Amino acid sequence: MLKLYHKFELIGFINNPAPDGLGMVGEIQLTEAAERYREAFAFMTDDEKRSANPPFDEDVFENWFIEDENGVRQATIFPAMHDDGEIYWRV
């Protein structure tokens, strides 16, 4: 199981990670801390809105990390999350 962090805040637990082209895909179980990012996650998965200016502070796009089972963190770009619990990310 992997862990998704924004800065030092645990956002969710990623199960079944697998390669997907240049990125990775998995299933995420979100923590309560993820609630404040819901608008950003929805914005990034909406093809029509994604090209517009985001209606939230853009620093939300920075400082994302994936932590493996050994505690090693790797920086990632802002992940794409869907309502069905699927997550896509690149390291």
Contact map, one row per residue, 1 for C-alpha under 8 A:
1110000000001111000000000000000000000000000000000000000000000000000110000000000000000000000
1111000000001110100000000000000000000000000000000000000000000000011110000000000000000000000
1111100001111100000000000000000000000000000000000000000000000000011100000000000000000000000
0111110001111100000000000000000000000000000000000000000000000001111000000000000000000000000
0011111111110000000000000000000000000000000000000000000000000001111000000000000000000000000
0001111111100000000000000000000000000000000000000000000000000111100000000000000000000000000
0000111110000000000000000000000000000000000000000000000000000011100000000000000000000000000
0000111111000000000000000000000000000000000000000000000000000000000000000000000000000000000
0000111111100000000000000000000010000000000000000000000000000000000000000000000000000000000
0011110111110000000000000000001010000000000000000000000000000000000000000000000000000000000
0011110011111000000000000000011111000000000000000000000000000000000000000000000000000000000
0011100001111100000000000001111001000000000000000000000000000000000000000000000000000000000
1111000000111110000000000001111000000000000000000000000000000000000000000000000000000000000
1111000000011111100000000111100000000000000000000000000000000000000000000000000000000000000
1100000000001111100000000111000000000000000000000000000000000000000000000000000000000000000
1000000000000111110000000110000000000000000000000000000000000000000000000000000000000000000
0100000000000111111000011110000000000000000000000000000000000000000000000000000000000000000
0000000000000001111100011100000000000000000000000000000000000000000000000000000000000000000
0000000000000000111111111000000000000000000000000000000000000000000000000000000000000000000
0000000000000000011111111000000000000000000000000000000000000000000000000000000000000000000
0000000000000000001111110000000000000000000000000000000000000000000000000000000000000000000
0000000000000000001111110000000000000000000000000000000000000000000000000000000000000000010
0000000000000000001111111000000000000000000000000000000000000000000000000000000000000001111
0000000000000000111111111100000000000000000000000000000000000000000000000000000000000001110
0000000000000000111100111110000000000000000000000000000000000000000000000000000000000111100
0000000000000111110000011111000000000000000000000000000000000000000000000000000000000111000
0000000000000111100000001111100000000000000000000000000000000000000000000000000000001110000
0000000000011110000000000111110000000000000000000000000000000000000000000000000000001110000
0000000000011100000000000011111000000000000000000000000000000000000000000000000000001000000
0000000000111000000000000001111111000000000000000000000000000000000000000000000000000000000
0000000001111000000000000000111111100000000000000000000000000000000000000000000000000000000
0000000000100000000000000000011111100000000000000000000000000000000000000000000000000000000
0000000011100000000000000000011111110000000000000000000000000000000000000000000000000000000
0000000000110000000000000000011111111100000000000000000000000000000000000000000000000000000
0000000000000000000000000000001111111100000000000000000000000000000000000000000000000000000
0000000000000000000000000000000011111110000000000000000000000000000000000000000000000000000
0000000000000000000000000000000001111111100000000000000000010000000000000000000000000000000
0000000000000000000000000000000001111111110000000000000000000000000000000000000000000000000
0000000000000000000000000000000000011111111000000000000000000000000000000000000000000000000
0000000000000000000000000000000000001111111100000000010100010000000000000000000000000000000
0000000000000000000000000000000000001111111110000000000000000000000000000000001111000000000
0000000000000000000000000000000000000111111111000000000000000000000000000000000011000000000
0000000000000000000000000000000000000011111111001100010000000000000000000000000000000000000
0000000000000000000000000000000000000001111111101100000000000000000000000000000100000000000
0000000000000000000000000000000000000000111111100100000000000000000000000000000111000000000
0000000000000000000000000000000000000000011111111100000000000000000000000000000000000000000
0000000000000000000000000000000000000000000111111110000000000000000000000000000000000000000
0000000000000000000000000000000000000000000001111111000000000000000000000000000000000000000
0000000000000000000000000000000000000000001101111111000000000000000000000000000000000000000
0000000000000000000000000000000000000000001111111111110000000000000000000000000000000000000
0000000000000000000000000000000000000000000000111111100000000000000000000000000000000000000
0000000000000000000000000000000000000000000000011111110000000000000000000000000000000000000
0000000000000000000000000000000000000000000000000111111000000000000000000000000000000000000
0000000000000000000000000000000000000001001000000101111111000000000000000000000000000000000
0000000000000000000000000000000000000000000000000000111110000000000000000000000000000000000
0000000000000000000000000000000000000001000000000000011111000000000000000000000000000000000
0000000000000000000000000000000000000000000000000000011111110000000000000000000000000000000
0000000000000000000000000000000000000000000000000000010111111100000000000000000000000000000
0000000000000000000000000000000000000000000000000000000011111100000000000000000000000000000
0000000000000000000000000000000000001001000000000000000011111110000000000000010000000000000
0000000000000000000000000000000000000000000000000000000001111111000000000000110000000000000
0000010000000000000000000000000000000000000000000000000001111111000000000000110000000000000
0000011000000000000000000000000000000000000000000000000000011111100000000011100000000000000
0001111000000000000000000000000000000000000000000000000000001111110000000011110000000000000
0001111000000000000000000000000000000000000000000000000000000011111000001111000000000000000
0111100000000000000000000000000000000000000000000000000000000001111100001111000000000000000
0111100000000000000000000000000000000000000000000000000000000000111111111100000000000000000
1110000000000000000000000000000000000000000000000000000000000000011111111000000000000000000
1100000000000000000000000000000000000000000000000000000000000000001111110000000000000000000
0000000000000000000000000000000000000000000000000000000000000000001111110000000000000000000
0000000000000000000000000000000000000000000000000000000000000000001111111000000000000000000
0000000000000000000000000000000000000000000000000000000000000000001111111100000000000000000
0000000000000000000000000000000000000000000000000000000000000000111100111110000000000000000
0000000000000000000000000000000000000000000000000000000000000000111000011111000000000000001
0000000000000000000000000000000000000000000000000000000000000011110000001111100000000000001
0000000000000000000000000000000000000000000000000000000000000011110000000111111000000000111
0000000000000000000000000000000000000000000000000000000000001111000000000011111000000000111
0000000000000000000000000000000000000000000000000000000000011101000000000001111100000000100
0000000000000000000000000000000000000000100000000000000000000000000000000001111110000011110
0000000000000000000000000000000000000000100110000000000000000000000000000000011111000011100
0000000000000000000000000000000000000000110010000000000000000000000000000000001111101111000
0000000000000000000000000000000000000000110010000000000000000000000000000000000111111110000
0000000000000000000000000000000000000000000000000000000000000000000000000000000011111100000
0000000000000000000000000000000000000000000000000000000000000000000000000000000001111100000
0000000000000000000000000011100000000000000000000000000000000000000000000000000011111110000
0000000000000000000000001111000000000000000000000000000000000000000000000000000011111111000
0000000000000000000000001111000000000000000000000000000000000000000000000000001111001111100
0000000000000000000000111100000000000000000000000000000000000000000000000000001110000111110
0000000000000000000000111000000000000000000000000000000000000000000000000001111100000011111
0000000000000000000001110000000000000000000000000000000000000000000000000001101000000001111
0000000000000000000000100000000000000000000000000000000000000000000000000111100000000000111
